[in-house]
Structure formats: C-alpha cells, structure tokens
Amino acid sequence: MAVPVVAVVVVAVVAIIAGVALGLIRGTTPVAPATVEVPTIALETTAPVSNDTTGSDVMVEVPDVIGKPLEDASTLLTLAGFTVTRVATPAGESATGTVLAQNPNAGSILQRGDQVTLTYAEAASTIASSTANDPDAKAATTAFVVCIDPGHQDKANNNLEPIGPGSATKKAKVTGGATGAVTHQPEHDLVLSVSLKLKAKLEAQGVKVVMTRMTSAVDISNSQRAAVANSAGADLFIRVHADGSTNGDVRGLSTLYPKGNAWVNPISAESLKAATAIHAAVLATTGAPDRGVVPRADMSGFNYAKVPSVIVECGFLSNPVEDRLLATASYQDKLAAGMTRGIMGYLRGK
C-alpha cells in the first residue's frame, strides 16, 4: 500500500523532536562530553610546570659560581631553584667576600630544591666584628693557628695558573692525586681522613685550626689554598699528601718544604724548622722508612704561601704494603699523632 508523502514527513519530524527531547532529558548529547573532557586533560598536563616551581621532578644544572661575590652567587643559585648553604673560611687578600668552592661542582644535574654549599672568603671586618665583644673569641685569636690542607680533590682541575705570583710558567690548578694499588683508595679521601684526625688532635692542644676543605667535592686551586693560610695568619701551613710511583717497590715517608726561589725565601728557614720537627716525630710514631726532608721550588702551594709551610707525604699508595697500611684507621691515627707532636714542638719553640 502506498504511504502518502505527508505522512512520511510527519513521522520524520516527530522522530527528530523525540530524539532532541530525550537528549535534553539525559544531558548526553555527543558534543557535551568533548567540551567537558578537553579542559580537564589540559589542566592535568600543565599543572606541574606552572604551579610547582620547586618540584623534585624538575632537573637543573648547577651553575659555576666560584669567584663570584657571595650574594651574587647565592641569588643565582636561588633563582635556579636550589637551597643555598654558606660556609665561611678566612679570606685571601684578593678573595675577600667571594666564593672559593661549591659543592656539588658546576655542571652537576640536581633536582630543584637540592642543597648547594658555598665556601666563601669571609671579610676581615666580619671576623673582627664577630669577636669584638666576645672574650672567649678574643682569647682564641691569640692562640696558635694552623692551616691544614688535605691535598687534591675528587675531580682534578687541569686549568692552568701561574706557578707563583706573576710567573709566566703555569701548572694545573690542582691534580687528582694518586690511587691505592690494592685498595684503590683515592689520595684525596685518604688525606682528608688523616687531616680530620690531625685537626681533632691539634684542637685538643688548644690550637685554632683552619681547614682548606672538609669534603672532597670541592674545586680549590693550590694558590687559593695558600691564600686561606695567608689570610688566617697561620703560624704553620701543613699540607697532607700521599706519594705515588711507577715503581711499586718504592716506599717511605718524606716531608717537603719551600726553598730555592724569591717567592719562598722569606719563609724557607722557618719552614725547614717545622719540616724537620714534624718529620722526626712522624717517623717516630709510624716507624716508616725515611725518605728525608726535601726542599722544593716548583710547587704552587708553596710559592703563594706567606707563612711557614710543609708537605707531609704519608707514604706510597703505589706500594701494596703501604697502601694497605694507609687504609687502616690505626695507622692514620699514628700519622696524625706524629704530626701533632712535631707541630706542637715547632710552635712552642718559636
């Protein structure tokens, strides 16, 4: 039977109206979900970046701030999202108020909010004002002052610096040091351990101790280390090292002192006195083979020093026997005890 055209049109219109009405009642038209879901997705993907400026998931490279004024360095690190800790050390003549070392080193990749420690050269006026009304602090400044320099650091800095003030001859700012033949202990860690033991023993004797570093994660050149001792007005600058050789049979202990150029002439005689006293005392406490008291004119750490200076070479990490010995706490304690005895003998005889 033929259906009239008018009837078909009426049925179609009724169907459309019914569909729209049903959609309005349920609120589920095809367009509506898209307009609701899209902004929700956008918010979820952008929130961590726009709202979380210190989020632990954001990685940032540590900038190089060594040599910068402390406030500038702190501001730069803070803007990068790091937490800044400051550690003061006496200033060198040309380094007052500047950053001498940073930990971690420049180029390290850290999370925002991680800590960066700045070792800075404290201005003399700051030191003076902090002790002006403190009798105990005044008394401490009249005691003997010893600057201890644990040699090397965890990463060598092979950039060059003059071997002495104004020299055209240059050497690496600081080398990486030797490594144990058997234990694989790095020199920078060994000598830091010995130096901290020495620090404790000297402080027990009433000596004021200034350290050039308290961690291996620093970048401090040999000239900067000497500047720390100079600024502290140290009665003695003792540098703690270990030896290495291509000949694994070589062993023994030596003590070095500056001699042989115009830079060190003013401190050479006193340095020899200190080296002689310390060397004899360390040999007595350790029983190490004696390699003598040795003059040196080619060492930046000596050539920039203005105070009596020595280096104790504690033994050969390249020798398996001494390497194992140097790794023990008991032998390190003997080294520190001998150094303390020699240092106190020298200081009290001045």
C-alpha positions, 0 to 999 in steps of 0.5 A, spaced: 500 500 500 502 506 498 504 511 504 502 518 502 508 523 502 505 527 508 505 522 512 512 520 511 514 527 513 510 527 519 513 521 522 520 524 520 519 530 524 516 527 530 522 522 530 527 528 530 523 532 536 523 525 540 530 524 539 532 532 541 527 531 547 530 525 550 537 528 549 535 534 553 532 529 558 539 525 559 544 531 558 548 526 553 548 529 547 555 527 543 558 534 543 557 535 551 562 530 553 568 533 548 567 540 551 567 537 558 573 532 557 578 537 553 579 542 559 580 537 564 586 533 560 589 540 559 589 542 566 592 535 568 598 536 563 600 543 565 599 543 572 606 541 574 610 546 570 606 552 572 604 551 579 610 547 582 616 551 581 620 547 586 618 540 584 623 534 585 621 532 578 624 538 575 632 537 573 637 543 573 644 544 572 648 547 577 651 553 575 659 555 576 659 560 581 666 560 584 669 567 584 663 570 584 661 575 590 657 571 595 650 574 594 651 574 587 652 567 587 647 565 592 641 569 588 643 565 582 643 559 585 636 561 588 633 563 582 635 556 579 631 553 584 636 550 589 637 551 597 643 555 598 648 553 604 654 558 606 660 556 609 665 561 611 673 560 611 678 566 612 679 570 606 685 571 601 687 578 600 684 578 593 678 573 595 675 577 600 667 576 600 667 571 594 666 564 593 672 559 593 668 552 592 661 549 591 659 543 592 656 539 588 661 542 582 658 546 576 655 542 571 652 537 576 644 535 574 640 536 581 633 536 582 630 543 584 630 544 591 637 540 592 642 543 597 648 547 594 654 549 599 658 555 598 665 556 601 666 563 601 672 568 603 669 571 609 671 579 610 676 581 615 671 586 618 666 580 619 671 576 623 673 582 627 666 584 628 664 577 630 669 577 636 669 584 638 665 583 644 666 576 645 672 574 650 672 567 649 673 569 641 678 574 643 682 569 647 682 564 641 685 569 636 691 569 640 692 562 640 696 558 635 693 557 628 694 552 623 692 551 616 691 544 614 690 542 607 688 535 605 691 535 598 687 534 591 680 533 590 675 528 587 675 531 580 682 534 578 682 541 575 687 541 569 686 549 568 692 552 568 695 558 573 701 561 574 706 557 578 707 563 583 705 570 583 706 573 576 710 567 573 709 566 566 710 558 567 703 555 569 701 548 572 694 545 573 690 548 578 690 542 582 691 534 580 687 528 582 692 525 586 694 518 586 690 511 587 691 505 592 694 499 588 690 494 592 685 498 595 684 503 590 683 508 595 683 515 592 689 520 595 684 525 596 679 521 601 685 518 604 688 525 606 682 528 608 681 522 613 688 523 616 687 531 616 680 530 620 684 526 625 690 531 625 685 537 626 681 533 632 688 532 635 691 539 634 684 542 637 685 538 643 692 542 644 688 548 644 690 550 637 685 554 632 685 550 626 683 552 619 681 547 614 682 548 606 676 543 605 672 538 609 669 534 603 672 532 597 667 535 592 670 541 592 674 545 586 680 549 590 686 551 586 693 550 590 694 558 590 687 559 593 689 554 598 695 558 600 691 564 600 686 561 606 693 560 610 695 567 608 689 570 610 688 566 617 695 568 619 697 561 620 703 560 624 704 553 620 701 551 613 701 543 613 699 540 607 697 532 607 699 528 601 700 521 599 706 519 594 705 515 588 710 511 583 711 507 577 715 503 581 711 499 586 717 497 590 718 504 592 716 506 599 717 511 605 715 517 608 718 524 606 716 531 608 717 537 603 718 544 604 719 551 600 726 553 598 730 555 592 726 561 589 724 569 591 717 567 592 719 562 598 725 565 601 722 569 606 719 563 609 724 557 607 728 557 614 722 557 618 719 552 614 725 547 614 724 548 622 717 545 622 719 540 616 724 537 620 720 537 627 714 534 624 718 529 620 722 526 626 716 525 630 712 522 624 717 517 623 717 516 630 710 514 631 709 510 624 716 507 624 716 508 616 722 508 612 725 515 611 725 518 605 728 525 608 726 532 608 726 535 601 726 542 599 722 544 593 721 550 588 716 548 583 710 547 587 704 552 587 702 551 594 708 553 596 710 559 592 703 563 594 704 561 601 706 567 606 707 563 612 711 557 614 709 551 610 710 543 609 708 537 605 707 531 609 707 525 604 704 519 608 707 514 604 706 510 597 699 508 595 703 505 589 706 500 594 701 494 596 704 494 603 703 501 604 697 502 601 694 497 605 697 500 611 694 507 609 687 504 609 687 502 616 684 507 621 690 505 626 695 507 622 692 514 620 691 515 627 699 514 628 700 519 622 696 524 625 699 523 632 706 524 629 704 530 626 701 533 632 707 532 636 712 535 631 707 541 630 706 542 637 714 542 638 715 547 632 710 552 635 712 552 642 719 553 640 718 559 636 
